[in-house]
Amino acid sequence: MPRPPLPGAQEAYWRGRYLLNKGHETRVLSIQFLEQAARADPQYAPAYAGLTTACATMAFHMEGDVGE
């Protein structure tokens, strides 16, 4: 059974996922929340999967520098 995420990681993850599909401005904020989730718990795989999705979405829509 997987361990629960460390405090703050799951909340930051869900905030990031919520903002992901709201538009360009919120996609940038989404990445910030997902990075926060990964920093809060470096072993929380959903945070990295969310970051991958967010960067791919920005690249698909040709929005900004996804390497920021």
FENVENDA-V56502 format. One record per pair of residues at least 12 apart in sequence whose ideal C-beta (glycine too) atoms are under 8 Angstrom apart, sorted by the first residue. I is the first residue (numbers start at 1). J is the second residue. Records with the same first field share a line. If there is no record, write none. Layout:
I=J + J
//
This chain:
5=37 + 40 + 41 + 44 + 46
6=40 + 41 + 44
7=40
8=36 + 37 + 40 + 41
9=37 + 38 + 40 + 41 + 44 + 47
10=37 + 44
12=33 + 34 + 36 + 37 + 40 + 47
13=33 + 34 + 37 + 44 + 46 + 47 + 50
15=30 + 33
16=30 + 31 + 32 + 33 + 34 + 36 + 37 + 47 + 50 + 54
17=30 + 34 + 50
18=30
19=33
20=50 + 53 + 54 + 57
21=57
24=58 + 61 + 63 + 64
27=54 + 57 + 58 + 63
28=64
30=50 + 54
31=51 + 54 + 55 + 58 + 68
34=47 + 50 + 51 + 54
35=47 + 51
37=50
38=51
//
